[in-house]
Amino acid sequence: MMEVTKPKSQVSLYERAVAYILNMPKTEKQMRQWYARKTSDKLLIDQDIARLKEYNFIDDIEYARMFVEAKKEKMGVGMIRNKLRLNGILPEVIEQAVSVIGSQFDFAVSCVEKYMRTKDKTPENKSKLFRWLLGKGIAYDLCTEVVNEYWN
């Protein structure tokens, strides 16, 4: 038995939104931006967002938890916080999600080793390394500790 598919023009915007979310989880802000590119009908957007939340297609708390779990070995806490903030997650939800991250000392050490693999121990490289670690979202105190430990 062949399944009949609707032409793209007949597929509802809600169905397209569900397909978009199923590809990869999204925040409410991301979905509102997606809808804004598709339609200017604010009432439709609000109704569909409410429906997506009702069926748990959009859950910012779960999104933040999954994001932290996926990125905690690749980014510093500062960068994770910033990316979540840019994705529209509320500050209290961000703090709750990043609270599960323990010390990032091992992550910072591995970043130092990776960065310095092909570089000499010069004052210039020390300064560059420090800035690079800060750019990875690692806390200033931890950067200082790890860089000084590596240099001694």
Secondary structure, DSSP 8 states (H G I E B T S, - for coil): -------GGGS-HHHHHHHHHHHS---HHHHHHHHHHH---HHHHHHHHHHHHHTTS--HHHHHHHHHHHHTTTS-HHHHHHHHHHTT--HHHHHHHHTT----HHHHHHHHHHHHTT----HHHHHHHHHHHHHTT--HHHHHHHHHHHH-
